[in-house]
Amino acid sequence: MIDEESGRTKKTLHAVGEDLAPLSVAELETRITILRGEITRLEGAIAGKRKTAAAADALFRGGAKGESDASS
């Protein structure tokens, strides 16, 4: 992964499928904490996208209903 600001390669904190044998318990716990935080961030992004999609759906469906009712 490349940091866009500095152009340097970022070190990945965890790679899926990586060998965990050389890591200490503390390192594994740190990774779990980081990954839980990332899961929370991803869930927030999903919720935001669903909210935006629902608002757009309501706007366009509501607008279409209003237009058809006005022409009747």
N, CA, C and O atoms as a MOPAC input file, in Angstrom:
PM7 MOZYME 1SCF
protein

 N      0.84900 1    -1.17000 1     0.00000 1
 C      0.00000 1     0.00000 1     0.00000 1
 C      0.89700 1     1.23600 1     0.00000 1
 O      1.91300 1     1.26900 1     0.69400 1
 N      0.51800 1     2.26000 1    -0.78400 1
 C      1.33500 1     3.47100 1    -0.89200 1
 C      0.60000 1     4.64200 1    -0.25200 1
 O     -0.58100 1     4.86700 1    -0.51500 1
 N      1.30700 1     5.37700 1     0.58700 1
 C      0.78000 1     6.58600 1     1.21300 1
 C      0.78000 1     7.67200 1     0.15200 1
 O      1.83500 1     8.04400 1    -0.36100 1
 N     -0.41600 1     8.18800 1    -0.18600 1
 C     -0.53000 1     9.16400 1    -1.26300 1
 C      0.20000 1    10.46700 1    -0.95300 1
 O      0.72600 1    11.10400 1    -1.86600 1
 N      0.24300 1    10.87300 1     0.30300 1
 C      0.88600 1    12.13700 1     0.66300 1
 C      2.40600 1    12.07900 1     0.53500 1
 O      3.01800 1    12.99000 1    -0.02400 1
 N      3.01300 1    11.01700 1     1.04800 1
 C      4.47300 1    10.94700 1     1.04100 1
 C      5.01400 1    10.14100 1    -0.13200 1
 O      6.19200 1    10.25700 1    -0.46700 1
 N      4.17100 1     9.32600 1    -0.76100 1
 C      4.63000 1     8.47600 1    -1.84700 1
 C      5.38500 1     7.25500 1    -1.36900 1
 O      5.90100 1     6.48200 1    -2.17700 1
 N      5.45300 1     7.07600 1    -0.05700 1
 C      6.16300 1     5.92600 1     0.52000 1
 C      5.21600 1     4.74800 1     0.69300 1
 O      4.00000 1     4.91400 1     0.78700 1
 N      5.79400 1     3.56900 1     0.73200 1
 C      5.01300 1     2.36800 1     0.96100 1
 C      4.68800 1     2.26200 1     2.44500 1
 O      5.57500 1     2.36500 1     3.29300 1
 N      3.40200 1     2.05300 1     2.75300 1
 C      2.98100 1     1.86500 1     4.14100 1
 C      3.17700 1     0.40600 1     4.52800 1
 O      2.97400 1    -0.49800 1     3.71800 1
 N      3.57000 1     0.19300 1     5.76500 1
 C      3.68800 1    -1.16600 1     6.27700 1
 C      2.28900 1    -1.65500 1     6.64400 1
 O      1.54900 1    -0.96300 1     7.34400 1
 N      1.93700 1    -2.82700 1     6.18000 1
 C      0.65300 1    -3.41800 1     6.50700 1
 C      0.74400 1    -4.01600 1     7.90200 1
 O      1.67300 1    -4.76300 1     8.21000 1
 N     -0.23400 1    -3.68000 1     8.74800 1
 C     -0.21800 1    -4.18900 1    10.11300 1
 C     -0.65900 1    -5.64100 1    10.19000 1
 O     -0.25300 1    -6.38000 1    11.08700 1
 N     -1.49500 1    -6.04100 1     9.23900 1
 C     -1.94700 1    -7.42500 1     9.24000 1
 C     -2.33000 1    -7.81700 1     7.82800 1
 O     -2.97700 1    -7.04800 1     7.11800 1
 N     -1.93700 1    -9.00000 1     7.42400 1
 C     -2.31900 1    -9.54000 1     6.12900 1
 C     -3.11100 1   -10.82600 1     6.37100 1
 O     -2.68100 1   -11.69300 1     7.13200 1
 N     -4.24700 1   -10.93800 1     5.73100 1
 C     -5.07300 1   -12.13200 1     5.88400 1
 C     -4.27800 1   -13.34400 1     5.41400 1
 O     -3.68600 1   -13.32500 1     4.33500 1
 N     -4.26900 1   -14.38800 1     6.22100 1
 C     -3.55500 1   -15.61500 1     5.89200 1
 C     -2.09200 1   -15.62000 1     6.29500 1
 O     -1.38800 1   -16.60600 1     6.07700 1
 N     -1.63300 1   -14.53000 1     6.87800 1
 C     -0.23700 1   -14.41200 1     7.31100 1
 C      0.06700 1   -15.44300 1     8.40400 1
 O     -0.80300 1   -15.77300 1     9.21000 1
 N      1.30100 1   -15.94700 1     8.42600 1
 C      1.72300 1   -16.88300 1     9.46300 1
 C      1.73600 1   -16.16400 1    10.80900 1
 O      2.42800 1   -15.15900 1    10.97400 1
 N      0.98400 1   -16.67000 1    11.75300 1
 C      0.86400 1   -16.04400 1    13.07000 1
 C      1.82300 1   -16.63100 1    14.10300 1
 O      1.95100 1   -16.10100 1    15.20600 1
 N      2.48700 1   -17.71000 1    13.75200 1
 C      3.37200 1   -18.40500 1    14.69200 1
 C      4.45600 1   -17.50600 1    15.29300 1
 O      4.72300 1   -17.61800 1    16.49000 1
 N      5.08700 1   -16.62600 1    14.52700 1
 C      6.16200 1   -15.82100 1    15.12200 1
 C      5.68500 1   -14.67200 1    16.00700 1
 O      6.50400 1   -14.00400 1    16.63800 1
 N      4.38800 1   -14.43300 1    16.06300 1
 C      3.86800 1   -13.29600 1    16.82400 1
 C      3.61800 1   -13.66500 1    18.28200 1
 O      3.21100 1   -14.78500 1    18.59500 1
 N      3.86500 1   -12.71300 1    19.15900 1
 C      3.60700 1   -12.91500 1    20.58500 1
 C      2.11600 1   -12.73900 1    20.86300 1
 O      1.36800 1   -12.26200 1    20.01000 1
 N      1.70400 1   -13.12000 1    22.04300 1
 C      0.31000 1   -12.93500 1    22.45900 1
 C     -0.03800 1   -11.44800 1    22.43000 1
 O     -1.12100 1   -11.07800 1    21.97500 1
 N      0.84900 1   -10.60600 1    22.90100 1
 C      0.60200 1    -9.16200 1    22.90300 1
 C      0.43100 1    -8.63300 1    21.48100 1
 O     -0.44300 1    -7.80300 1    21.23000 1
 N      1.25000 1    -9.10400 1    20.56000 1
 C      1.12400 1    -8.67100 1    19.16200 1
 C     -0.19700 1    -9.13100 1    18.56000 1
 O     -0.84000 1    -8.39000 1    17.81600 1
 N     -0.59800 1   -10.35100 1    18.88400 1
 C     -1.88100 1   -10.86400 1    18.39000 1
 C     -3.04400 1   -10.06100 1    18.96500 1
 O     -3.99500 1    -9.73700 1    18.25300 1
 N     -2.96400 1    -9.74400 1    20.24900 1
 C     -4.02200 1    -8.93800 1    20.87800 1
 C     -4.09600 1    -7.54200 1    20.26200 1
 O     -5.18500 1    -7.00100 1    20.07100 1
 N     -2.94500 1    -6.96600 1    19.95600 1
 C     -2.91100 1    -5.65100 1    19.30900 1
 C     -3.57700 1    -5.72100 1    17.94000 1
 O     -4.35100 1    -4.83600 1    17.57500 1
 N     -3.28000 1    -6.75200 1    17.19900 1
 C     -3.89700 1    -6.91200 1    15.87100 1
 C     -5.40800 1    -7.07900 1    15.98800 1
 O     -6.16000 1    -6.52100 1    15.18900 1
 N     -5.85100 1    -7.83900 1    16.97300 1
 C     -7.29700 1    -8.01300 1    17.17900 1
 C     -7.94400 1    -6.66300 1    17.45200 1
 O     -8.99800 1    -6.35600 1    16.89400 1
 N     -7.32800 1    -5.85900 1    18.29900 1
 C     -7.85400 1    -4.52300 1    18.61700 1
 C     -7.94300 1    -3.66700 1    17.35600 1
 O     -8.95400 1    -3.00800 1    17.11400 1
 N     -6.89000 1    -3.68400 1    16.56400 1
 C     -6.86200 1    -2.90800 1    15.31900 1
 C     -7.95100 1    -3.39500 1    14.36600 1
 O     -8.66400 1    -2.58700 1    13.77100 1
 N     -8.08000 1    -4.69800 1    14.22400 1
 C     -9.07700 1    -5.25700 1    13.31100 1
 C    -10.50100 1    -4.98900 1    13.79100 1
 O    -11.38800 1    -4.73900 1    12.97400 1
 N    -10.73100 1    -5.03600 1    15.08700 1
 C    -12.06700 1    -4.69700 1    15.61200 1
 C    -12.41100 1    -3.23900 1    15.30300 1
 O    -13.54400 1    -2.92600 1    14.93800 1
 N    -11.43700 1    -2.36200 1    15.45100 1
 C    -11.64400 1    -0.96000 1    15.10100 1
 C    -11.95700 1    -0.79400 1    13.62100 1
 O    -12.80700 1     0.01500 1    13.24600 1
 N    -11.27600 1    -1.55300 1    12.79100 1
 C    -11.51500 1    -1.48800 1    11.34800 1
 C    -12.89900 1    -2.03600 1    11.00900 1
 O    -13.57900 1    -1.49800 1    10.13600 1
 N    -13.31800 1    -3.09200 1    11.68700 1
 C    -14.66400 1    -3.63900 1    11.47500 1
 C    -15.70900 1    -2.58500 1    11.82800 1
 O    -16.68100 1    -2.40300 1    11.09500 1
 N    -15.51400 1    -1.90100 1    12.93500 1
 C    -16.44100 1    -0.84000 1    13.34000 1
 C    -16.48300 1     0.25800 1    12.28400 1
 O    -17.55700 1     0.76000 1    11.95200 1
 N    -15.32900 1     0.63100 1    11.75800 1
 C    -15.26000 1     1.65900 1    10.72100 1
 C    -15.99000 1     1.20100 1     9.45100 1
 O    -16.72000 1     1.97800 1     8.83600 1
 N    -15.79000 1    -0.05500 1     9.06600 1
 C    -16.45400 1    -0.60400 1     7.87900 1
 C    -17.96700 1    -0.66400 1     8.07000 1
 O    -18.72800 1    -0.34700 1     7.15500 1
 N    -18.40000 1    -1.07300 1     9.26300 1
 C    -19.83700 1    -1.11200 1     9.54100 1
 C    -20.44200 1     0.29000 1     9.47700 1
 O    -21.56800 1     0.45700 1     9.00800 1
 N    -19.71100 1     1.28500 1     9.93800 1
 C    -20.16800 1     2.66500 1     9.84400 1
 C    -20.30300 1     3.11400 1     8.39700 1
 O    -21.26100 1     3.79900 1     8.04000 1
 N    -19.34900 1     2.72900 1     7.57400 1
 C    -19.40300 1     3.07300 1     6.15200 1
 C    -20.59900 1     2.40700 1     5.48300 1
 O    -21.28000 1     3.03000 1     4.66800 1
 N    -20.85700 1     1.15900 1     5.81700 1
 C    -22.01900 1     0.44300 1     5.26700 1
 C    -23.30400 1     1.13900 1     5.68900 1
 O    -24.18900 1     1.36500 1     4.86400 1
 N    -23.41200 1     1.48000 1     6.97000 1
 C    -24.61600 1     2.15100 1     7.46900 1
 C    -24.82500 1     3.48400 1     6.75800 1
 O    -25.95100 1     3.82700 1     6.40000 1
 N    -23.75500 1     4.22700 1     6.55300 1
 C    -23.85600 1     5.50000 1     5.85400 1
 C    -24.31700 1     5.33100 1     4.41800 1
 O    -25.15000 1     6.09700 1     3.93500 1
 N    -23.78000 1     4.33000 1     3.73400 1
 C    -24.16800 1     4.07300 1     2.35000 1
 C    -25.62000 1     3.61200 1     2.27200 1
 O    -26.34700 1     3.99900 1     1.35700 1
 N    -26.04300 1     2.79000 1     3.22600 1
 C    -27.44200 1     2.34900 1     3.23700 1
 C    -28.38500 1     3.52400 1     3.48600 1
 O    -29.45200 1     3.61200 1     2.88000 1
 N    -27.98400 1     4.42300 1     4.37900 1
 C    -28.79400 1     5.59400 1     4.67700 1
 C    -28.91200 1     6.49000 1     3.44600 1
 O    -29.99300 1     6.98500 1     3.12700 1
 N    -27.79300 1     6.69000 1     2.76300 1
 C    -27.79800 1     7.50200 1     1.54600 1
 C    -28.66700 1     6.86300 1     0.46900 1
 O    -29.44300 1     7.55100 1    -0.19300 1
 N    -28.53800 1     5.54900 1     0.29300 1
 C    -29.33400 1     4.84000 1    -0.71000 1
 C    -30.82300 1     4.91100 1    -0.37600 1
 O    -31.65100 1     5.10100 1    -1.26700 1
 N    -31.16300 1     4.76000 1     0.90200 1
 C    -32.56800 1     4.83100 1     1.31400 1
 C    -33.12900 1     6.22900 1     1.08600 1
 O    -34.27400 1     6.37600 1     0.65800 1
 N    -32.33700 1     7.25100 1     1.36900 1
 C    -32.78300 1     8.63400 1     1.15300 1
 C    -32.99600 1     8.90100 1    -0.33500 1
 O    -33.98200 1     9.52900 1    -0.72100 1
 N    -32.07600 1     8.42500 1    -1.16500 1
 C    -32.21300 1     8.60700 1    -2.61000 1
 C    -33.42600 1     7.84300 1    -3.12300 1
 O    -34.18500 1     8.35100 1    -3.94900 1
 N    -33.60400 1     6.62900 1    -2.63400 1
 C    -34.75000 1     5.81000 1    -3.03500 1
 C    -36.05400 1     6.50400 1    -2.65200 1
 O    -36.98400 1     6.56500 1    -3.45600 1
 N    -36.12600 1     7.02200 1    -1.43900 1
 C    -37.33100 1     7.71200 1    -0.98200 1
 C    -37.57700 1     8.97100 1    -1.81000 1
 O    -38.72200 1     9.28700 1    -2.13400 1
 N    -36.52600 1     9.67900 1    -2.14600 1
 C    -36.65600 1    10.90500 1    -2.93200 1
 C    -37.18500 1    10.59400 1    -4.32900 1
 O    -38.13100 1    11.22800 1    -4.79600 1
 N    -36.56800 1     9.61400 1    -4.99400 1
 C    -36.97200 1     9.31100 1    -6.36100 1
 C    -38.31700 1     8.59300 1    -6.42500 1
 O    -39.11500 1     8.86400 1    -7.32200 1
 N    -38.57500 1     7.70100 1    -5.50800 1
 C    -39.87000 1     7.02100 1    -5.48700 1
 C    -40.96700 1     7.99200 1    -5.06600 1
 O    -42.07200 1     7.97300 1    -5.60800 1
 N    -40.64700 1     8.83100 1    -4.10300 1
 C    -41.60700 1     9.84000 1    -3.65400 1
 C    -41.90800 1    10.84200 1    -4.74900 1
 O    -43.05800 1    11.24200 1    -4.93000 1
 N    -40.86800 1    11.25600 1    -5.48900 1
 C    -41.04900 1    12.20000 1    -6.59300 1
 C    -41.85100 1    11.58500 1    -7.71400 1
 O    -42.67800 1    12.26700 1    -8.32000 1
 N    -41.63200 1    10.30500 1    -8.01200 1
 C    -42.37000 1     9.63900 1    -9.08700 1
 C    -43.83200 1     9.50300 1    -8.71600 1
 O    -44.70200 1     9.68600 1    -9.56800 1
 N    -44.12500 1     9.18500 1    -7.45700 1
 C    -45.51100 1     9.05900 1    -7.01800 1
 C    -46.20900 1    10.41600 1    -7.09000 1
 O    -47.35100 1    10.51500 1    -7.53900 1
 N    -45.51400 1    11.44800 1    -6.64700 1
 C    -46.08500 1    12.79100 1    -6.66000 1
 C    -46.41100 1    13.24900 1    -8.06800 1
 O    -47.42900 1    13.90500 1    -8.28900 1
 N    -45.55100 1    12.90900 1    -9.02600 1
 C    -45.77000 1    13.31100 1   -10.40000 1
 C    -46.95200 1    12.58200 1   -11.00800 1
 O    -47.74800 1    13.19000 1   -11.72400 1
 N    -47.08400 1    11.28000 1   -10.73500 1
 C    -48.19200 1    10.52300 1   -11.31600 1
 C    -49.52000 1    10.93800 1   -10.68300 1
 O    -50.55200 1    10.93400 1   -11.35400 1
 N    -49.50200 1    11.29300 1    -9.40800 1
 C    -50.72100 1    11.73400 1    -8.74700 1
 C    -51.17300 1    13.07700 1    -9.29000 1
 O    -52.37400 1    13.32400 1    -9.40100 1
 N    -50.24300 1    13.94300 1    -9.62800 1
 C    -50.56700 1    15.29500 1   -10.10100 1
 C    -51.19200 1    15.25100 1   -11.49400 1
 O    -52.00000 1    16.11400 1   -11.83600 1
 N    -50.82600 1    14.25200 1   -12.30000 1
 C    -51.35300 1    14.18300 1   -13.65600 1
 C    -52.72100 1    13.53300 1   -13.70600 1
 O    -53.38700 1    13.61600 1   -14.73800 1
 N    -53.16900 1    12.89200 1   -12.64100 1
 C    -54.46300 1    12.19700 1   -12.62700 1
 C    -55.61200 1    13.13500 1   -12.47600 1
 O    -56.76400 1    12.70000 1   -12.44700 1

